[in-house]
Amino acid sequence: MNFGFVSSFGFSISDFSKFSALVPLCLFVPKRDNLIKRYRQEFLLEVTEGEGKGFLLSLLRLGLTVLSGIYGFLLKLRSCLYRCRLLKKKKLPGYTISVGNITVGGTGKTPAVAMLVEKLQQRKHKVVILSRGYKRVPRSRAPGEMGVVSRGKNILMEVREAGDEPYLLAKNLPGIAVLVGKDRISSGNYALTNFAVDTLVLDDGYQYWPLTRDLDIVVIDSANPFGNGYLLPRGRLREPLESLERGDLFLLTRADQAGDLKGLREKLKKIKPGAKIVETVHNPDCLIDLKTGDSRELTGLSGKKVLALSSIGRPESFEKTLAGLGALLVGKRRFPDHHWYREAELREVGEEALRKGAEYIVTTEKDAVRIPPGTKLPRALLYLTIKLKIVQGEKVLERSCCREFLESINYRENKMTTDIP
């Protein structure tokens, strides 16, 4: 309920109580940074994508819109510099394939990379994955320094040093080398020199301009394709929609949750005439007990009281999946994306599970690698594994992975290439 001048600024009394609570949180509450971060994330979502009205919210949105305009100008400047060849692009030997997106948040990029690598392996490609290693904590304190997560046999880094997504890819793709490092040209050269590989897969490489690709795959969440349509920080877009023209293949995830799948396809074809489009769904694979490693049937969640725990870009999608498996969600604990869990936080989660009568605590596979080993909870902690299932366009993706397509002269002539001097 809003009162007087408070409502004119677009805030309720409860909003002000949350803001006033930030001060004592900053001063007295231990581990307070994550509490503030969680509320700040919720507040920014309300500002950017919420429907609240009022002077202050309008002022904040105006400020963010101005910043988005500046960001957009810088993007166009960078694009112009590359197109005018003032900034050079390099081409590495072998095939280079990028899997990326143009929005922040969970689009399903990591399972898309895993699916693509499996398809390439079936086509006899020798693959290495090059990842930036977002939010990794390298031992040398040099965030961009290259590191080898796996040589295809054993995982050589701990999860914090590798980053959660590269670590998960190395864990789920035995036989595939995984490298992390901000400079994908250096890591690519290292891989080509030290491993018997012929295909480089760039994890989150769509915005990596210095390296020429043979194939750009853009992952788009059908349930929320482009957010509110604004660039960062006013919206979720990392690049304007016209940047999709650079894409060679659009991989639509969560096609079963799309509000207007036909409209999305038409929009993509308008931006990129003749666009190749593949539709997928997030298919639950199995449940695994984090403590014992035992696999459980998905049907085991049906009719069970569950507390959902996640720190991913789209927690609501994960919770919807659990509900679709028949779980009765009695609680939802959401943390910021890529959050590293602390034992005190997990104790609170366990206490909440007891209070609400939850029989299981269920999290995502990506969250599971960020939970400290040996964590003890009063209820079994399970994680749900997901695989992408192609529902339309499988032949399109398979053709894109074949050597004949990648080696097509006509295709390469349409790409802006500059060979390594």
C-alpha positions in Angstrom: 0.0 0.0 0.0 1.3 3.4 -1.0 1.0 6.6 1.1 1.1 10.3 0.1 4.3 11.6 -1.3 5.8 8.1 -1.0 3.6 6.8 -3.9 4.5 9.8 -6.0 8.1 8.6 -6.0 7.1 5.1 -7.0 7.9 3.4 -3.7 5.8 1.7 -1.1 6.4 1.7 2.6 7.7 -1.8 2.3 10.3 -0.5 -0.2 11.4 2.2 2.2 11.7 -0.4 5.0 14.0 -2.5 2.8 16.1 0.5 2.0 16.4 1.6 5.6 17.3 -2.0 6.5 20.4 -1.7 4.3 22.1 0.7 6.8 22.2 -1.7 9.7 23.0 -4.5 7.4 26.1 -2.7 6.2 27.1 -2.0 9.8 26.3 -5.0 11.8 25.3 -8.1 9.9 28.1 -10.5 9.2 28.5 -11.7 5.5 26.3 -8.7 4.8 27.6 -8.1 1.2 25.6 -11.0 -0.3 22.4 -9.8 1.4 22.8 -6.4 0.0 23.8 -7.8 -3.4 20.6 -9.9 -3.5 18.3 -7.0 -2.7 20.2 -4.7 -5.1 19.7 -7.3 -7.9 15.9 -7.4 -7.1 15.7 -3.6 -7.1 17.6 -3.2 -10.4 15.2 -5.7 -12.0 12.3 -3.7 -10.7 13.8 -0.5 -12.1 14.7 -2.0 -15.5 11.9 -4.5 -16.1 9.2 -3.8 -13.5 5.9 -2.0 -14.0 6.2 0.3 -11.1 5.6 4.0 -11.7 6.6 7.2 -10.0 9.0 10.1 -10.3 12.0 8.5 -8.7 11.7 5.3 -10.7 11.2 7.3 -13.9 14.3 9.4 -13.1 16.4 6.2 -12.5 15.1 4.7 -15.7 16.0 7.9 -17.6 19.5 7.9 -16.2 20.0 4.2 -17.2 18.6 5.0 -20.6 21.3 7.7 -21.1 24.0 5.2 -20.0 22.6 2.7 -22.4 22.9 5.3 -25.2 26.5 5.9 -24.3 27.2 2.1 -24.2 25.5 1.7 -27.6 27.6 4.5 -29.1 30.8 2.7 -27.9 29.6 -0.5 -29.4 29.0 1.1 -32.8 32.4 2.8 -32.6 34.1 -0.5 -32.0 32.2 -2.2 -34.8 33.1 0.6 -37.2 36.8 0.3 -36.3 36.8 -3.4 -37.1 34.8 -3.0 -40.3 37.1 -0.2 -41.5 40.1 -2.6 -40.7 41.5 0.0 -38.2 41.4 -2.8 -35.7 42.5 -6.2 -37.1 40.9 -9.5 -36.8 43.0 -12.7 -36.9 42.2 -16.1 -38.2 43.6 -19.2 -36.5 44.3 -22.5 -38.4 41.5 -25.1 -38.2 37.8 -24.4 -37.7 36.6 -21.8 -35.2 33.0 -21.9 -33.9 31.5 -19.5 -31.5 28.6 -20.1 -29.2 27.3 -16.9 -27.6 24.3 -14.7 -27.0 23.4 -11.0 -27.0 21.7 -10.9 -23.6 22.9 -11.3 -20.0 21.2 -13.9 -17.9 20.6 -17.6 -18.5 20.0 -18.5 -22.1 21.2 -22.1 -21.9 24.5 -21.4 -23.4 26.5 -24.0 -21.4 24.3 -27.0 -22.3 24.3 -25.6 -25.9 28.1 -25.8 -26.0 28.0 -29.3 -24.6 25.5 -30.4 -27.3 27.5 -28.8 -30.1 30.7 -30.5 -28.9 29.0 -33.9 -28.9 27.7 -33.2 -32.5 31.2 -32.2 -33.6 32.7 -35.3 -32.0 30.2 -37.5 -34.0 31.5 -35.8 -37.1 35.1 -36.8 -36.1 36.2 -33.2 -35.2 39.0 -33.0 -32.6 37.6 -30.3 -30.4 38.9 -27.9 -27.7 36.8 -25.5 -25.7 38.1 -22.0 -25.2 36.3 -20.1 -22.4 36.8 -16.8 -20.8 36.3 -18.3 -17.3 33.8 -15.7 -16.1 34.3 -14.9 -12.3 37.1 -17.4 -12.0 39.7 -16.8 -9.2 43.1 -17.6 -10.7 46.0 -18.4 -8.3 48.2 -15.8 -9.9 45.8 -12.9 -9.4 45.9 -12.2 -13.1 42.2 -12.7 -14.1 42.9 -12.9 -17.8 45.8 -15.4 -17.5 45.3 -18.6 -19.6 44.8 -21.8 -17.7 44.2 -25.5 -18.7 41.1 -26.8 -16.9 41.4 -30.2 -18.6 43.6 -31.9 -21.1 40.7 -34.3 -21.9 41.5 -36.8 -19.1 41.6 -35.3 -15.7 40.4 -32.0 -14.4 43.5 -30.0 -13.4 41.9 -27.0 -11.7 39.5 -26.5 -8.7 36.2 -25.0 -9.6 37.0 -21.5 -8.3 40.2 -21.4 -10.3 38.5 -22.6 -13.5 35.1 -20.9 -13.2 31.9 -22.8 -12.8 30.9 -23.2 -16.4 34.3 -24.3 -17.8 34.6 -26.7 -14.8 31.2 -28.1 -15.6 32.0 -28.6 -19.3 35.3 -30.4 -18.4 33.4 -32.6 -16.0 30.6 -33.5 -18.4 32.8 -33.9 -21.6 35.5 -36.4 -20.9 38.1 -36.5 -23.7 37.6 -32.8 -24.5 40.3 -30.2 -23.5 39.0 -27.1 -21.9 41.1 -23.8 -21.6 40.3 -20.6 -19.9 41.6 -17.1 -20.5 40.5 -13.7 -21.7 42.8 -13.8 -24.8 41.1 -16.4 -26.9 43.7 -16.0 -29.7 46.5 -16.9 -27.3 44.6 -19.9 -25.8 43.7 -21.0 -29.3 47.3 -20.9 -30.4 48.3 -22.8 -27.3 45.7 -25.5 -27.9 46.6 -25.9 -31.6 50.3 -26.2 -30.6 49.9 -28.5 -27.6 46.9 -30.7 -28.4 45.9 -32.7 -31.4 42.8 -30.6 -32.2 41.4 -29.1 -35.4 38.3 -27.3 -34.1 38.1 -24.5 -31.6 34.8 -23.9 -29.8 34.5 -20.4 -28.2 32.3 -20.5 -25.2 30.6 -17.1 -25.0 32.5 -15.8 -28.0 30.0 -13.7 -29.9 31.4 -10.4 -28.6 35.0 -11.5 -29.1 35.8 -9.4 -32.1 39.6 -10.0 -32.5 39.1 -13.6 -33.7 37.5 -14.5 -37.0 35.0 -17.4 -36.8 33.8 -19.9 -39.4 30.5 -20.2 -37.6 28.7 -18.0 -35.2 25.9 -19.7 -33.2 23.7 -17.3 -31.2 21.7 -18.8 -28.3 18.4 -17.1 -27.6 16.0 -17.8 -24.8 12.6 -18.2 -26.4 10.9 -17.5 -23.1 12.5 -14.1 -22.8 14.4 -13.4 -26.0 15.5 -9.8 -25.6 14.3 -8.6 -22.2 12.8 -5.1 -22.4 14.6 -4.3 -25.7 17.1 -1.9 -24.1 20.9 -2.2 -24.0 22.8 -2.5 -20.7 22.4 -1.1 -18.1 18.7 -0.2 -18.9 18.0 -3.7 -20.2 19.5 -7.1 -20.8 21.0 -6.6 -24.2 24.7 -6.8 -24.6 24.4 -5.6 -28.2 21.6 -4.1 -30.3 19.2 -6.4 -32.1 20.8 -5.6 -35.5 24.0 -7.3 -34.3 22.2 -10.6 -35.0 23.0 -10.0 -38.6 26.5 -11.4 -37.8 25.0 -14.6 -36.6 25.0 -17.7 -38.9 22.7 -19.9 -36.8 20.1 -19.1 -34.1 19.7 -21.8 -31.5 16.4 -21.2 -29.6 16.2 -22.6 -26.1 13.1 -23.2 -24.0 11.0 -23.3 -27.2 8.2 -25.0 -25.2 8.1 -21.9 -22.9 7.9 -19.3 -25.6 5.1 -16.8 -25.5 5.2 -16.2 -29.3 7.6 -18.6 -31.0 6.3 -17.9 -34.5 6.7 -14.2 -33.9 10.3 -14.7 -32.7 11.2 -16.7 -35.8 9.7 -14.0 -38.0 11.6 -11.3 -36.2 14.9 -13.2 -36.6 14.3 -13.8 -40.3 13.5 -10.1 -40.8 16.8 -9.2 -39.1 18.7 -11.9 -40.9 16.9 -13.1 -44.1 17.5 -16.8 -44.7 18.4 -17.3 -41.1 19.1 -20.9 -40.0 17.1 -21.6 -36.9 17.2 -24.6 -34.5 14.6 -25.0 -31.7 15.4 -26.8 -28.5 13.9 -27.5 -25.1 15.6 -28.0 -21.7 15.1 -31.7 -21.1 15.5 -32.9 -17.5 18.0 -35.8 -17.5 18.4 -37.1 -14.0 18.6 -36.3 -10.3 21.9 -36.8 -8.5 22.5 -36.9 -4.7 25.3 -34.4 -4.1 26.5 -36.3 -1.0 26.5 -39.8 -2.3 26.7 -39.3 -6.1 23.8 -41.7 -6.5 21.4 -41.1 -9.4 17.7 -41.0 -8.8 14.7 -41.2 -11.1 13.0 -37.9 -12.0 9.7 -39.4 -11.0 11.0 -39.4 -7.4 10.0 -35.7 -7.2 6.4 -36.2 -8.0 4.2 -35.2 -5.1 7.3 -34.4 -2.9 7.7 -31.2 -1.0 10.8 -29.4 -2.4 12.8 -26.3 -1.6 14.4 -24.9 -4.8 17.9 -23.5 -4.5 19.5 -21.6 -7.3 21.9 -18.8 -8.3 21.4 -18.7 -12.1 20.3 -16.2 -14.6 16.7 -17.6 -15.0 15.7 -19.1 -11.6 12.0 -19.0 -12.5 12.7 -21.4 -15.4 14.4 -23.9 -13.1 11.5 -23.7 -10.7 9.0 -24.2 -13.5 10.9 -27.3 -14.5 10.7 -28.7 -11.0 7.0 -28.0 -10.9 6.6 -29.8 -14.3 8.2 -32.9 -12.7 5.4 -32.9 -10.1 7.4 -31.3 -7.2 5.4 -29.3 -4.7 7.5 -26.2 -4.2 7.3 -25.1 -0.6 10.2 -22.7 -0.8 12.4 -20.8 -3.3 15.9 -19.6 -2.4 17.5 -17.4 -5.1 21.0 -16.0 -5.0 22.8 -13.8 -7.6 24.1 -15.6 -10.8 27.4 -17.4 -10.4 27.2 -17.1 -6.6 29.7 -19.0 -4.5 27.8 -20.5 -1.5 28.9 -20.1 2.0 28.3 -22.6 4.8 26.3 -20.1 6.8 24.0 -19.5 3.9 23.5 -23.2 3.3 22.7 -23.6 7.0 20.0 -21.1 6.6 18.7 -22.9 3.6 18.6 -26.1 5.6 16.7 -24.5 8.5 14.2 -23.1 6.0 13.7 -26.5 4.5 12.9 -27.9 8.0 10.5 -25.1 8.8 8.6 -25.6 5.6 8.5 -29.3 5.7 10.6 -29.9 2.6 11.6 -33.5 1.9 14.3 -32.5 -0.6 16.5 -29.5 -1.4 16.9 -29.4 -5.2 19.4 -27.2 -7.0 20.9 -27.0 -10.5 24.0 -28.8 -11.8 25.9 -25.5 -12.2 25.0 -24.6 -8.6 26.2 -27.9 -7.3 29.8 -27.3 -8.3 29.7 -24.0 -6.3 28.6 -25.7 -3.0 31.5 -26.4 -0.6 32.4 -30.1 -0.4 31.2 -31.9 2.7 28.3 -29.5 3.3 25.8 -31.1 5.7 22.1 -30.3 5.4 19.1 -31.7 7.3 17.5 -32.8 4.0 19.0 -34.6 1.0 20.5 -32.1 -1.5 19.8 -33.2 -5.0 20.9 -31.5 -8.3 19.0 -31.7 -11.6 21.0 -32.3 -14.7 19.7 -30.8 -18.0 20.3 -31.6 -21.6 19.2 -29.7 -24.7 16.8 -31.7 -26.9 16.4 -30.5 -30.5 12.7 -30.4 -31.4 13.2 -28.7 -34.8 16.1 -28.1 -37.1 18.4 -31.0 -36.2 19.6 -31.5 -39.8 20.4 -27.8 -39.9 22.7 -28.1 -37.0 24.3 -31.3 -38.2 25.0 -29.8 -41.6 26.6 -26.8 -39.9 29.0 -29.1 -38.1 30.1 -31.0 -41.2 33.6 -30.2 -42.7 32.2 -29.6 -46.2 30.1 -26.7 -44.9 32.8 -25.2 -42.8 35.2 -25.4 -45.7 32.8 -23.9 -48.2 34.7 -21.1 -50.1 31.5 -19.2 -50.8 30.7 -19.3 -47.1 34.1 -18.1 -46.1 34.0 -15.2 -48.6 31.1 -13.8 -46.7 33.1 -13.6 -43.5 35.5 -10.7 -42.7 38.9 -12.4 -42.4 42.4 -11.2 -41.9 45.1 -13.8 -41.8 47.7 -13.9 -39.1 50.7 -12.0 -40.4 
